[in-house]
Amino acid sequence: MDKCRILGIDVDKVTMDEAVAVAKGFFGGGVHTVFTPNPEIIMLSQKDDELKRILNEADLVLPDGIGVVIASRLVKNPLPERVAGYDFVCRLLDMGFSFYLFGAKPGVADLAAERLRARGVNIVGTHSGYFDDDTEIINDINAKKPDVLLVCLGAPKQEKWINRNKNRLDVKVCIGAGGTLDGLSGNVKRAPEIFIRLNLEWLYRAIIRPSRFIRLAALPKFLISVLKSK
């Protein structure tokens, strides 16, 4: 696949449909990793060589955030579109694969599982993001044998957890999925369609959760860093 390098991170140049098609090819064997960096995660990688290496060794790296798409245009290697991690996961949920939900606060993964099972999704297990021992969780995951493991611990914890344990996991695909479980559980509402179509979902999140405005400061810093890197 063609890639666009943004501040040292190689992002795959795929549409949503192409990303889903690539992911379907991962179910033939072996463990495959999928990450969805946004500007904030790419900025984290500038001071974290381990995170940068993990992202660049992934099997699929999707541009989760319009800021990443804008950055690709600034470096004259445009990505075709934003591929939001939440939407990517939702596409896979409707394809008949089995899933294990790992992460978020206690009860969130269980609530997400309940809602997904009600619409026919095969959720084989859950675990909150609060844990002391990787082995206990890995044993439970391997006993349930999901096709897809969603790891929702936030960056860079989820990327590092997947990288540390991928060779111990009996799964086909591991996805670092950030706040996806909060959305699937209904605890965090998705932005109205107009915000999504205008690529302003980040603004809606900031409006309903003002504490996120501090995190938004990473976006202009990110774009300035991209311009300086040209």
N, CA, C and O of each residue as an XYZ file, in Angstrom:
920
protein
N       0.836     -1.204      0.000
C       0.000      0.000      0.000
C       0.868      1.248      0.000
O       1.938      1.284      0.607
N       0.382      2.269     -0.694
C       1.068      3.549     -0.642
C       0.886      4.164      0.735
O      -0.124      3.942      1.402
N       1.885      4.942      1.151
C       1.839      5.561      2.465
C       2.176      7.039      2.366
O       2.798      7.491      1.405
N       1.754      7.774      3.371
C       2.120      9.180      3.514
C       2.861      9.327      4.837
O       2.328      8.981      5.892
N       4.079      9.834      4.785
C       4.864     10.010      6.012
C       4.580     11.386      6.601
O       4.787     12.410      5.949
N       4.106     11.393      7.838
C       3.790     12.629      8.551
C       4.542     12.628      9.871
O       4.238     11.837     10.764
N       5.514     13.505      9.991
C       6.352     13.592     11.194
C       6.908     12.228     11.592
O       6.939     11.869     12.769
N       7.346     11.480     10.585
C       7.976     10.192     10.849
C       7.033      9.022     10.987
O       7.481      7.894     11.192
N       5.725      9.259     10.880
C       4.735      8.186     10.974
C       4.189      7.887      9.583
O       3.715      8.789      8.892
N       4.254      6.628      9.175
C       3.764      6.216      7.860
C       2.288      5.837      7.945
O       1.925      4.819      8.534
N       1.449      6.676      7.347
C      -0.001      6.475      7.367
C      -0.436      5.893      6.027
O      -0.024      6.375      4.972
N      -1.265      4.860      6.070
C      -1.700      4.212      4.833
C      -2.683      5.085      4.059
O      -3.605      5.667      4.631
N      -2.466      5.163      2.748
C      -3.312      5.971      1.872
C      -4.483      5.113      1.389
O      -4.458      4.560      0.289
N      -5.502      5.018      2.233
C      -6.665      4.186      1.927
C      -7.949      4.937      2.244
O      -7.982      5.804      3.117
N      -9.000      4.589      1.519
C     -10.339      5.041      1.866
C     -10.895      4.097      2.929
O     -10.271      3.088      3.256
N     -12.061      4.425      3.465
C     -12.691      3.528      4.432
C     -12.951      2.166      3.807
O     -12.642      1.140      4.412
N     -13.512      2.144      2.607
C     -13.805      0.860      1.957
C     -12.534      0.048      1.738
O     -12.529     -1.169      1.925
N     -11.463      0.719      1.345
C     -10.192      0.020      1.129
C      -9.625     -0.503      2.441
O      -9.077     -1.605      2.484
N      -9.751      0.279      3.515
C      -9.262     -0.158      4.825
C      -9.994     -1.410      5.289
O      -9.378     -2.336      5.817
N     -11.308     -1.437      5.092
C     -12.098     -2.607      5.476
C     -11.690     -3.818      4.640
O     -11.585     -4.928      5.163
N     -11.462     -3.610      3.353
C     -11.042     -4.711      2.480
C      -9.684     -5.264      2.906
O      -9.478     -6.477      2.908
N      -8.761     -4.376      3.265
C      -7.445     -4.815      3.742
C      -7.600     -5.626      5.023
O      -6.990     -6.684      5.173
N      -8.422     -5.123      5.948
C      -8.627     -5.813      7.223
C      -9.225     -7.200      7.012
O      -8.858     -8.140      7.717
N     -10.128     -7.341      6.069
C     -10.721     -8.656      5.789
C      -9.650     -9.667      5.397
O      -9.781    -10.860      5.670
N      -8.594     -9.184      4.758
C      -7.509    -10.072      4.368
C      -6.653    -10.540      5.529
O      -5.842    -11.454      5.377
N      -6.827     -9.917      6.697
C      -6.037    -10.281      7.871
C      -6.537    -11.551      8.557
O      -5.858    -12.086      9.434
N      -7.711    -12.036      8.169
C      -8.313    -13.142      8.905
C      -7.849    -14.509      8.409
O      -8.369    -15.541      8.833
N      -6.871    -14.509      7.511
C      -6.367    -15.772      7.001
C      -5.405    -16.477      7.940
O      -5.238    -17.693      7.846
N      -4.768    -15.742      8.845
C      -3.826    -16.357      9.775
C      -2.850    -15.352     10.332
O      -2.588    -14.319      9.716
N      -2.302    -15.659     11.517
C      -1.374    -14.740     12.166
C      -2.099    -13.595     12.846
O      -3.296    -13.391     12.645
N      -1.355    -12.850     13.655
C      -1.912    -11.692     14.367
C      -1.540    -10.426     13.605
O      -0.380    -10.227     13.245
N      -2.522     -9.580     13.364
C      -2.293     -8.324     12.661
C      -2.711     -7.156     13.553
O      -3.662     -7.259     14.328
N      -1.987     -6.051     13.431
C      -2.263     -4.892     14.275
C      -2.748     -3.718     13.438
O      -2.253     -3.469     12.339
N      -3.730     -3.002     13.986
C      -4.293     -1.818     13.338
C      -4.297     -0.674     14.343
O      -4.797     -0.821     15.458
N      -3.737      0.466     13.946
C      -3.746      1.652     14.799
C      -4.347      2.825     14.036
O      -4.307      2.871     12.807
N      -4.899      3.767     14.780
C      -5.618      4.881     14.166
C      -5.137      6.212     14.754
O      -5.866      6.856     15.507
N      -3.918      6.621     14.414
C      -3.374      7.844     15.023
C      -4.066      9.121     14.550
O      -4.353      9.303     13.367
N      -4.321      9.992     15.519
C      -4.796     11.344     15.242
C      -3.624     12.299     15.479
O      -2.539     11.844     15.842
N      -3.809     13.608     15.286
C      -2.690     14.532     15.510
C      -2.074     14.421     16.899
O      -0.856     14.518     17.050
N      -2.909     14.217     17.907
C      -2.402     14.125     19.276
C      -1.458     12.928     19.435
O      -0.415     13.039     20.080
N      -1.825     11.790     18.850
C      -0.986     10.595     18.956
C       0.309     10.767     18.174
O       1.374     10.354     18.634
N       0.223     11.372     17.003
C       1.439     11.612     16.222
C       2.375     12.556     16.974
O       3.593     12.378     16.941
N       1.816     13.555     17.649
C       2.655     14.449     18.451
C       3.282     13.707     19.622
O       4.435     13.966     19.968
N       2.540     12.783     20.243
C       3.110     11.968     21.320
C       4.315     11.182     20.816
O       5.302     11.016     21.532
N       4.228     10.705     19.591
C       5.307      9.877     19.037
C       6.589     10.662     18.803
O       7.660     10.073     18.656
N       6.486     11.995     18.767
C       7.689     12.800     18.541
C       8.636     12.751     19.737
O       9.835     12.996     19.605
N       8.081     12.430     20.903
C       8.892     12.328     22.111
C       8.937     10.899     22.651
O       9.403     10.662     23.765
N       8.450      9.957     21.854
C       8.363      8.566     22.294
C       8.767      7.661     21.125
O       7.932      7.286     20.302
N      10.037      7.321     21.067
C      10.545      6.510     19.956
C       9.911      5.128     19.912
O       9.741      4.550     18.838
N       9.561      4.599     21.079
C       8.918      3.280     21.104
C       7.560      3.347     20.420
O       7.221      2.477     19.618
N       6.785      4.375     20.734
C       5.476      4.537     20.107
C       5.623      4.711     18.596
O       4.866      4.125     17.823
N       6.591      5.514     18.182
C       6.815      5.727     16.745
C       7.140      4.405     16.047
O       6.620      4.117     14.969
N       7.996      3.615     16.666
C       8.354      2.320     16.075
C       7.145      1.403     15.982
O       6.934      0.748     14.961
N       6.354      1.356     17.043
C       5.176      0.482     17.066
C       4.194      0.869     15.962
O       3.677      0.003     15.256
N       3.940      2.157     15.814
C       3.020      2.612     14.771
C       3.534      2.225     13.388
O       2.769      1.775     12.536
N       4.823      2.403     13.175
C       5.381      2.126     11.849
C       5.523      0.640     11.548
O       5.703      0.255     10.393
N       5.444     -0.189     12.571
C       5.501     -1.639     12.354
C       4.111     -2.260     12.224
O       3.993     -3.461     11.980
N       3.061     -1.459     12.382
C       1.690     -1.972     12.320
C       1.337     -2.418     10.907
O       1.944     -1.980      9.929
N       0.345     -3.296     10.819
C      -0.098     -3.790      9.515
C      -1.015     -2.803      8.802
O      -1.120     -2.823      7.576
N      -1.678     -1.939      9.570
C      -2.562     -0.940      8.979
C      -2.594      0.277      9.893
O      -2.874      0.162     11.086
N      -2.304      1.445      9.322
C      -2.286      2.702     10.088
C      -3.253      3.665      9.414
O      -3.031      4.091      8.281
N      -4.328      4.006     10.120
C      -5.416      4.789      9.535
C      -5.423      6.221     10.061
O      -5.145      6.446     11.239
N      -5.735      7.189      9.206
C      -5.749      8.602      9.612
C      -7.029      8.973     10.349
O      -8.031      9.327      9.727
N      -6.993      8.891     11.660
C      -8.173      9.195     12.471
C      -8.120     10.660     12.889
O      -7.587     10.997     13.947
N      -8.666     11.507     12.065
C      -8.662     12.936     12.377
C      -8.429     13.749     11.118
O      -7.523     13.457     10.338
N      -9.254     14.775     10.923
C      -9.097     15.605      9.733
C      -7.753     16.317      9.753
O      -7.227     16.680      8.701
N      -7.189     16.521     10.948
C      -5.880     17.157     11.041
C      -4.802     16.360     10.335
O      -3.883     16.937      9.753
N      -4.904     15.028     10.380
C      -3.927     14.176      9.698
C      -4.083     14.317      8.182
O      -3.096     14.335      7.446
N      -5.325     14.414      7.731
C      -5.576     14.591      6.293
C      -5.040     15.940      5.822
O      -4.422     16.030      4.761
N      -5.277     16.988      6.612
C      -4.750     18.314      6.264
C      -3.228     18.269      6.201
O      -2.619     18.833      5.292
N      -2.621     17.596      7.169
C      -1.157     17.484      7.191
C      -0.638     16.792      5.937
O       0.408     17.168      5.409
N      -1.357     15.788      5.461
C      -0.920     15.077      4.252
C      -0.919     16.005      3.043
O      -0.084     15.870      2.148
N      -1.845     16.936      3.022
C      -1.877     17.909      1.925
C      -0.720     18.889      2.048
O      -0.158     19.326      1.044
N      -0.371     19.229      3.268
C       0.745     20.151      3.481
C       2.063     19.557      3.000
O       2.946     20.281      2.539
N       2.193     18.235      3.109
C       3.435     17.589      2.659
C       3.319     17.099      1.217
O       4.167     16.350      0.731
N       2.256     17.535      0.543
C       2.066     17.242     -0.889
C       1.965     15.742     -1.191
O       2.433     15.270     -2.227
N       1.345     15.008     -0.265
C       1.118     13.576     -0.461
C      -0.246     13.241      0.131
O      -0.335     12.515      1.122
N      -1.310     13.769     -0.476
C      -2.628     13.756      0.161
C      -3.225     12.371      0.394
O      -3.209     11.506     -0.481
N      -3.742     12.194      1.588
C      -4.528     11.016      1.915
C      -5.911     11.171      1.295
O      -6.418     12.290      1.212
N      -6.539     10.072      0.854
C      -7.835     10.192      0.175
C      -8.961     10.676      1.065
O      -9.857     11.380      0.598
N      -8.933     10.310      2.347
C      -9.997     10.745      3.255
C      -9.633     10.373      4.686
O      -8.725      9.579      4.934
N     -10.357     10.961      5.604
C     -10.241     10.562      7.006
C     -10.884      9.191      7.175
O     -11.961      8.929      6.639
N     -10.216      8.322      7.922
C     -10.768      7.000      8.226
C     -10.868      6.896      9.749
O      -9.933      6.448     10.413
N     -11.992      7.307     10.280
C     -12.177      7.354     11.734
C     -12.161      5.949     12.323
O     -12.811      5.040     11.807
N     -11.412      5.782     13.407
C     -11.320      4.479     14.042
C     -12.666      3.934     14.470
O     -12.933      2.742     14.320
N     -13.520      4.802     15.005
C     -14.848      4.369     15.462
C     -15.655      3.817     14.291
O     -16.265      2.753     14.397
N     -15.655      4.542     13.181
C     -16.420      4.100     12.013
C     -15.842      2.817     11.419
O     -16.583      1.949     10.956
N     -14.528      2.707     11.435
C     -13.865      1.493     10.942
C     -14.293      0.283     11.768
O     -14.629     -0.765     11.217
N     -14.279      0.432     13.087
C     -14.708     -0.658     13.969
C     -16.167     -1.011     13.707
O     -16.523     -2.188     13.649
N     -17.010      0.006     13.548
C     -18.437     -0.247     13.305
C     -18.652     -1.037     12.019
O     -19.543     -1.884     11.948
N     -17.844     -0.763     11.012
C     -17.957     -1.540      9.771
C     -17.620     -3.005     10.021
O     -18.301     -3.894      9.509
N     -16.572     -3.262     10.806
C     -16.189     -4.646     11.098
C     -17.235     -5.349     11.955
O     -17.459     -6.550     11.804
N     -17.871     -4.609     12.851
C     -18.879     -5.204     13.730
C     -20.039     -5.804     12.948
O     -20.695     -6.735     13.416
N     -20.287     -5.278     11.774
C     -21.420     -5.740     10.970
C     -21.041     -6.846      9.988
O     -21.831     -7.183      9.106
N     -19.849     -7.411     10.130
C     -19.363     -8.372      9.136
C     -19.301     -9.812      9.632
O     -18.767    -10.681      8.943
N     -19.844    -10.074     10.824
C     -19.957    -11.451     11.286
C     -18.769    -12.001     12.051
O     -18.751    -13.186     12.383
N     -17.772    -11.166     12.339
C     -16.621    -11.611     13.118
C     -16.961    -11.630     14.608
O     -17.930    -11.004     15.038
N     -16.157    -12.352     15.393
C     -16.328    -12.356     16.849
C     -15.356    -11.351     17.469
O     -14.259    -11.133     16.956
N     -15.780    -10.743     18.584
C     -15.023     -9.653     19.195
C     -14.852     -9.853     20.697
O     -15.707    -10.420     21.377
N     -13.714     -9.365     21.186
C     -13.464     -9.237     22.627
C     -13.231     -7.757     22.886
O     -12.431     -7.120     22.201
N     -13.933     -7.206     23.883
C     -13.851     -5.779     24.193
C     -13.016     -5.570     25.452
O     -13.374     -6.049     26.528
N     -11.911     -4.861     25.315
C     -10.970     -4.676     26.421
C     -10.668     -3.191     26.572
O     -10.150     -2.547     25.659
N     -11.008     -2.659     27.758
C     -10.653     -1.268     28.026
C     -11.778     -0.477     28.659
O     -12.839     -1.015     28.976
N     -11.528      0.807     28.835
C     -12.470      1.775     29.407
C     -12.690      1.516     30.904
O     -12.095      0.611     31.489
N     -13.550      2.325     31.496
C     -13.836      2.211     32.926
C     -14.673      0.964     33.196
O     -15.329      0.447     32.291
N     -14.653      0.474     34.454
C     -15.449     -0.709     34.780
C     -16.907     -0.535     34.370
O     -17.520      0.501     34.629
N     -17.444     -1.548     33.737
C     -18.843     -1.542     33.324
C     -19.080     -1.059     31.909
O     -20.099     -1.395     31.306
N     -18.160     -0.277     31.365
C     -18.366      0.291     30.026
C     -18.319     -0.795     28.952
O     -19.190     -0.847     28.085
N     -17.307     -1.659     29.006
C     -17.209     -2.742     28.020
C     -18.410     -3.679     28.118
O     -18.911     -4.156     27.100
N     -18.875     -3.943     29.344
C     -20.046     -4.807     29.524
C     -21.287     -4.176     28.910
O     -22.084     -4.860     28.268
N     -21.451     -2.870     29.107
C     -22.609     -2.176     28.541
C     -22.541     -2.175     27.016
O     -23.545     -2.392     26.338
N     -21.344     -1.927     26.490
C     -21.173     -1.967     25.032
C     -21.499     -3.357     24.497
O     -22.153     -3.496     23.463
N     -21.036     -4.390     25.211
C     -21.306     -5.767     24.788
C     -22.801     -6.057     24.780
O     -23.314     -6.689     23.857
N     -23.493     -5.593     25.811
C     -24.941     -5.812     25.900
C     -25.665     -5.176     24.716
O     -26.543     -5.788     24.108
N     -25.288     -3.949     24.401
C     -25.929     -3.243     23.287
C     -25.606     -3.913     21.946
O     -26.472     -4.020     21.077
N     -24.371     -4.356     21.785
C     -23.980     -4.983     20.525
C     -24.616     -6.361     20.358
O     -25.044     -6.720     19.261
N     -24.678     -7.126     21.436
C     -25.316     -8.447     21.350
C     -26.786     -8.324     20.980
O     -27.340     -9.181     20.291
N     -27.416     -7.240     21.448
C     -28.833     -7.026     21.151
C     -29.076     -6.852     19.655
O     -30.181     -7.098     19.171
N     -28.055     -6.433     18.931
C     -28.205     -6.296     17.470
C     -27.502     -7.411     16.710
O     -27.306     -7.325     15.498
N     -27.118     -8.472     17.447
C     -26.632     -9.672     16.789
C     -25.135     -9.789     16.616
O     -24.665    -10.704     15.939
N     -24.363     -8.876     17.215
C     -22.906     -8.950     17.108
C     -22.384    -10.008     18.083
O     -22.857    -10.099     19.216
N     -21.422    -10.794     17.648
C     -20.870    -11.877     18.467
C     -19.754    -11.339     19.367
O     -18.596    -11.260     18.958
N     -20.119    -10.974     20.589
C     -19.150    -10.507     21.587
C     -18.846    -11.676     22.514
O     -19.720    -12.133     23.251
N     -17.607    -12.158     22.478
C     -17.280    -13.374     23.229
C     -16.715    -13.087     24.615
O     -16.625    -13.997     25.440
N     -16.329    -11.835     24.889
C     -15.780    -11.528     26.205
C     -15.487    -10.053     26.373
O     -15.408     -9.304     25.399
N     -15.325     -9.642     27.636
C     -15.020     -8.243     27.949
C     -14.080     -8.173     29.147
O     -13.992     -9.105     29.947
N     -13.384     -7.054     29.250
C     -12.577     -6.753     30.438
C     -12.380     -5.250     30.477
O     -12.138     -4.627     29.444
N     -12.481     -4.669     31.653
C     -12.270     -3.226     31.780
C     -10.794     -2.892     31.586
O      -9.947     -3.782     31.505
N     -10.505     -1.609     31.515
C      -9.127     -1.171     31.350
C      -8.346     -1.107     32.643
O      -7.216     -0.619     32.660
N      -8.931     -1.595     33.734
C      -8.263     -1.595     35.034
C      -7.750     -3.007     35.313
O      -8.541     -3.938     35.461
N      -6.437     -3.166     35.384
C      -5.856     -4.493     35.564
C      -4.440     -4.354     36.116
O      -3.803     -3.308     35.991
N      -3.969     -5.433     36.727
C      -2.609     -5.466     37.270
C      -1.703     -6.413     36.493
O      -0.484     -6.241     36.465
N      -2.310     -7.412     35.866
C      -1.513     -8.484     35.260
C      -1.979     -8.763     33.834
O      -3.145     -9.086     33.608
N      -1.066     -8.637     32.877
C      -1.399     -8.937     31.482
C      -1.831    -10.388     31.303
O      -2.756    -10.677     30.544
N      -1.161    -11.293     32.000
C      -1.371    -12.723     31.769
C      -2.809    -13.144     32.024
O      -3.366    -13.936     31.263
N      -3.418    -12.624     33.084
C      -4.802    -12.985     33.400
C      -5.733    -12.605     32.251
O      -6.603    -13.384     31.863
N      -5.546    -11.412     31.717
C      -6.388    -10.949     30.612
C      -6.115    -11.768     29.358
O      -7.044    -12.186     28.666
N      -4.843    -11.996     29.070
C      -4.475    -12.764     27.876
C      -5.064    -14.169     27.932
O      -5.557    -14.675     26.923
N      -5.019    -14.799     29.097
C      -5.585    -16.145     29.239
C      -7.081    -16.143     28.946
O      -7.598    -17.057     28.304
N      -7.774    -15.106     29.423
C      -9.218    -15.025     29.174
C      -9.500    -14.793     27.691
O     -10.400    -15.407     27.119
N      -8.721    -13.900     27.075
C      -8.898    -13.635     25.642
C      -8.670    -14.910     24.837
O      -9.470    -15.252     23.966
N      -7.585    -15.606     25.130
C      -7.253    -16.811     24.363
C      -8.271    -17.930     24.575
O      -8.515    -18.733     23.675
N      -8.859    -17.978     25.766
C      -9.891    -18.985     26.023
C     -11.147    -18.704     25.195
O     -11.854    -19.627     24.791
N     -11.414    -17.418     24.947
C     -12.619    -17.031     24.190
C     -12.379    -17.049     22.677
O     -13.337    -17.124     21.907
N     -11.123    -16.983     22.242
C     -10.734    -17.056     20.828
C     -11.515    -16.093     19.920
O     -12.164    -16.538     18.973
N     -11.462    -14.803     20.191
C     -12.144    -13.857     19.301
C     -11.375    -13.679     17.994
O     -10.164    -13.895     17.935
N     -12.092    -13.286     16.962
C     -11.411    -12.893     15.725
C     -10.715    -11.553     15.911
O      -9.586    -11.353     15.464
N     -11.418    -10.633     16.587
C     -10.933     -9.258     16.731
C     -10.863     -8.881     18.204
O     -11.811     -9.104     18.957
N      -9.743     -8.312     18.605
C      -9.574     -7.771     19.954
C      -9.532     -6.250     19.857
O      -8.642     -5.680     19.226
N     -10.505     -5.601     20.491
C     -10.491     -4.144     20.584
C      -9.816     -3.758     21.889
O     -10.274     -4.143     22.965
N      -8.734     -3.003     21.801
C      -7.997     -2.558     22.980
C      -8.194     -1.052     23.108
O      -7.699     -0.275     22.292
N      -8.920     -0.657     24.140
C      -9.325      0.744     24.303
C      -8.776      1.294     25.615
O      -9.519      1.527     26.568
N      -7.470      1.496     25.643
C      -6.779      1.961     26.846
C      -6.273      3.384     26.705
O      -5.709      3.938     27.649
N      -6.468      3.985     25.533
C      -5.894      5.303     25.276
C      -4.446      5.180     24.853
O      -3.763      4.208     25.174
N      -3.990      6.193     24.121
C      -2.599      6.190     23.631
C      -1.675      6.851     24.648
O      -2.071      7.814     25.304
N      -0.447      6.346     24.789
C       0.164      5.241     24.043
C       0.007      3.881     24.713
O       0.592      2.896     24.265
N      -0.785      3.824     25.792
C      -0.888      2.586     26.557
C      -1.402      1.436     25.703
O      -0.873      0.327     25.772
N      -2.436      1.693     24.891
C      -3.017      0.603     24.104
C      -2.052      0.091     23.034
O      -1.956     -1.115     22.810
N      -1.343      0.999     22.380
C      -0.376      0.579     21.362
C       0.739     -0.262     21.976
O       1.159     -1.270     21.408
N       1.208      0.168     23.139
C       2.299     -0.564     23.789
C       1.819     -1.898     24.350
O       2.571     -2.872     24.350
N       0.582     -1.954     24.827
C       0.041     -3.223     25.331
C      -0.059     -4.231     24.187
O       0.346     -5.385     24.326
N      -0.599     -3.783     23.067
C      -0.730     -4.677     21.912
C       0.637     -5.155     21.442
O       0.830     -6.345     21.194
N       1.576     -4.241     21.322
C       2.913     -4.616     20.842
C       3.601     -5.595     21.793
O       4.281     -6.524     21.357
N       3.417     -5.377     23.088
C       4.066     -6.222     24.094
C       3.488     -7.639     24.098
O       4.194     -8.605     24.386
N       2.201     -7.752     23.775
C       1.518     -9.029     23.966
C       1.027     -9.706     22.690
O       0.460    -10.797     22.762
N       1.226     -9.094     21.533
C       0.610     -9.637     20.311
C       1.030    -11.070     20.014
O       0.240    -11.846     19.476
N       2.256    -11.430     20.356
C       2.716    -12.791     20.067
C       2.187    -13.819     21.058
O       2.411    -15.018     20.895
N       1.485    -13.348     22.082
C       0.877    -14.250     23.065
C      -0.626    -14.403     22.830
O      -1.287    -15.174     23.525
N      -1.157    -13.684     21.869
C      -2.605    -13.626     21.680
C      -3.076    -14.548     20.563
O      -2.487    -14.591     19.484
N      -4.148    -15.283     20.841
C      -4.761    -16.162     19.840
C      -5.929    -15.421     19.189
O      -7.091    -15.796     19.350
N      -5.598    -14.368     18.455
C      -6.595    -13.560     17.751
C      -6.064    -13.287     16.343
O      -4.893    -13.526     16.050
N      -6.940    -12.787     15.487
C      -6.519    -12.459     14.124
C      -6.143    -10.986     13.985
O      -5.190    -10.644     13.285
N      -6.902    -10.116     14.657
C      -6.687     -8.674     14.512
C      -6.768     -7.993     15.872
O      -7.713     -8.213     16.630
N      -5.769     -7.164     16.175
C      -5.786     -6.308     17.367
C      -5.919     -4.864     16.896
O      -5.149     -4.408     16.051
N      -6.887     -4.153     17.440
C      -7.109     -2.766     17.044
C      -6.974     -1.867     18.268
O      -7.661     -2.066     19.270
N      -6.091     -0.882     18.182
C      -6.026      0.148     19.216
C      -7.144      1.139     18.957
O      -7.072      1.938     18.023
N      -8.177      1.086     19.785
C      -9.433      1.756     19.427
C      -9.823      2.916     20.328
O     -10.962      3.378     20.265
N      -8.912      3.400     21.166
C      -9.161      4.624     21.922
C     -10.474      4.647     22.678
O     -10.740      3.774     23.504
N     -11.304      5.661     22.391
C     -12.568      5.843     23.107
C     -13.748      5.142     22.471
O     -14.896      5.482     22.758
N     -13.486      4.164     21.609
C     -14.569      3.494     20.882
C     -15.600      2.858     21.805
O     -16.795      2.913     21.517
N     -15.165      2.258     22.902
C     -16.119      1.599     23.800
C     -17.053      2.602     24.457
O     -18.209      2.277     24.728
N     -16.579      3.807     24.717
C     -17.458      4.833     25.284
C     -18.587      5.151     24.315
O     -19.724      5.377     24.727
N     -18.268      5.168     23.022
C     -19.298      5.409     22.022
C     -20.226      4.226     21.856
O     -21.442      4.402     21.777
N     -19.676      3.019     21.801
C     -20.497      1.825     21.608
C     -21.409      1.556     22.795
O     -22.480      0.970     22.640
N     -20.987      1.984     23.977
C     -21.808      1.785     25.176
C     -22.936      2.798     25.278
O     -23.885      2.603     26.038
N     -22.835      3.890     24.508
C     -23.819      4.958     24.596
C     -23.475      6.006     25.625
O     -24.208      6.984     25.778
N     -22.362      5.826     26.347
C     -21.965      6.801     27.364
C     -21.541      8.126     26.751
O     -21.733      9.181     27.355
N     -20.969      8.076     25.564
C     -20.586      9.286     24.834
C     -21.320      9.265     23.506
O     -21.163      8.336     22.713
N     -22.114     10.281     23.270
C     -22.911     10.321     22.047
C     -22.061     10.774     20.868
O     -21.201     11.644     21.002
N     -22.314     10.175     19.722
C     -21.632     10.559     18.488
C     -22.120     11.932     18.056
O     -23.261     12.311     18.323
N     -21.253     12.665     17.391
C     -21.625     13.987     16.889
C     -22.760     13.862     15.877
O     -22.861     12.850     15.184
N     -23.619     14.886     15.784
C     -24.655     14.882     14.744
C     -24.029     14.737     13.358
O     -22.878     15.117     13.138
N     -24.800     14.186     12.438
C     -24.289     13.877     11.098
C     -23.677     15.087     10.411
O     -22.687     14.949      9.692
N     -24.250     16.278     10.619
C     -23.735     17.474      9.955
C     -22.301     17.769     10.387
O     -21.480     18.188      9.571
N     -21.994     17.550     11.672
C     -20.628     17.762     12.161
C     -19.673     16.746     11.533
O     -18.548     17.087     11.167
N     -20.128     15.495     11.410
C     -19.281     14.445     10.847
C     -18.990     14.730      9.380
O     -17.850     14.609      8.931
N     -20.039     15.115      8.624
C     -19.852     15.367      7.191
C     -18.945     16.561      6.933
O     -18.243     16.606      5.923
N     -18.960     17.536      7.851
C     -18.115     18.719      7.705
C     -16.739     18.539      8.351
O     -15.954     19.485      8.427
N     -16.453     17.322      8.815
C     -15.178     17.030      9.490
C     -14.975     17.905     10.725
O     -13.861     18.335     11.023
N     -16.073     18.159     11.437
C     -16.019     19.000     12.632
C     -16.414     18.222     13.889
O     -16.861     18.803     14.877
N     -16.244     16.911     13.835
C     -16.588     16.100     15.001
C     -15.766     16.512     16.214
O     -16.265     16.477     17.339
N     -14.514     16.903     15.998
C     -13.643     17.358     17.084
C     -14.233     18.584     17.783
O     -14.111     18.724     19.000
N     -14.875     19.477     17.010
C     -15.473     20.681     17.584
C     -16.683     20.324     18.438
O     -16.877     20.889     19.514
N     -17.490     19.392     17.963
C     -18.658     18.961     18.732
C     -18.224     18.361     20.068
O     -18.820     18.646     21.106
N     -17.188     17.535     20.035
C     -16.703     16.920     21.278
C     -16.230     17.980     22.260
O     -16.451     17.867     23.465
N     -15.578     19.011     21.734
C     -15.086     20.079     22.607
C     -16.237     20.882     23.198
O     -16.155     21.347     24.334
N     -17.312     21.046     22.427
C     -18.472     21.806     22.905
C     -19.154     21.077     24.055
O     -19.512     21.691     25.060
N     -19.334     19.755     23.906
C     -20.044     19.011     24.950
C     -19.133     18.633     26.111
O     -19.604     18.327     27.206
N     -17.805     18.658     25.860
C     -16.839     18.367     26.931
C     -15.751     19.428     26.883
O     -14.699     19.204     26.285
N     -15.989     20.595     27.512
C     -15.043     21.712     27.434
C     -13.619     21.363     27.858
O     -12.673     22.030     27.439
N     -13.452     20.335     28.677
C     -12.104     19.949     29.108
C     -11.244     19.526     27.921
O     -10.016     19.531     28.005
N     -11.896     19.157     26.809
C     -11.150     18.727     25.624
C     -10.475     19.885     24.901
O      -9.599     19.661     24.065
N     -10.873     21.138     25.214
C     -10.256     22.280     24.546
C      -8.748     22.304     24.798
O      -7.976     22.727     23.938
N      -8.337     21.848     25.981
C      -6.907     21.806     26.288
C      -6.199     20.860     25.326
O      -5.104     21.155     24.848
N      -6.834     19.713     25.043
C      -6.242     18.741     24.132
C      -6.203     19.263     22.700
O      -5.331     18.883     21.918
N      -7.150     20.137     22.358
C      -7.188     20.674     20.998
C      -5.985     21.559     20.697
O      -5.684     21.832     19.535
N      -5.300     22.004     21.741
C      -4.109     22.834     21.532
C      -3.040     22.070     20.759
O      -2.145     22.673     20.168
N      -3.136     20.742     20.766
C      -2.156     19.928     20.039
C      -2.298     20.086     18.533
O      -1.332     19.879     17.799
N      -3.504     20.455     18.053
C      -3.720     20.520     16.608
C      -2.904     21.614     15.920
O      -2.184     21.311     14.969
N      -2.985     22.884     16.364
C      -2.141     23.888     15.704
C      -0.649     23.596     15.864
O       0.135     23.842     14.948
N      -0.260     23.076     17.018
C       1.143     22.715     17.228
C       1.554     21.623     16.243
O       2.661     21.642     15.704
N       0.657     20.680     16.019
C       0.898     19.592     15.076
C       1.094     20.128     13.657
O       2.052     19.757     12.977
N       0.194     20.991     13.217
C       0.278     21.512     11.851
C       1.518     22.384     11.654
O       2.137     22.366     10.590
N       1.873     23.144     12.683
C       3.102     23.949     12.608
C       4.317     23.034     12.493
O       5.235     23.306     11.719
N       4.319     21.953     13.265
C       5.432     20.993     13.201
C       5.532     20.360     11.818
O       6.630     20.140     11.308
N       4.380     20.067     11.213
C       4.372     19.489      9.868
C       4.956     20.474      8.865
O       5.762     20.094      8.015
N       4.553     21.737      8.962
C       5.079     22.761      8.054
C       6.591     22.912      8.205
O       7.307     23.070      7.217
N       7.063     22.864      9.430
C       8.499     22.999      9.677
C       9.281     21.798      9.159
O      10.468     21.909      8.851
N       8.617     20.655      9.065
C       9.307     19.427      8.656
C       9.477     19.318      7.144
O      10.217     18.460      6.664
N       8.804     20.172      6.399
C       8.847     20.080      4.927
C      10.246     20.400      4.391
O      10.464     20.371      3.180
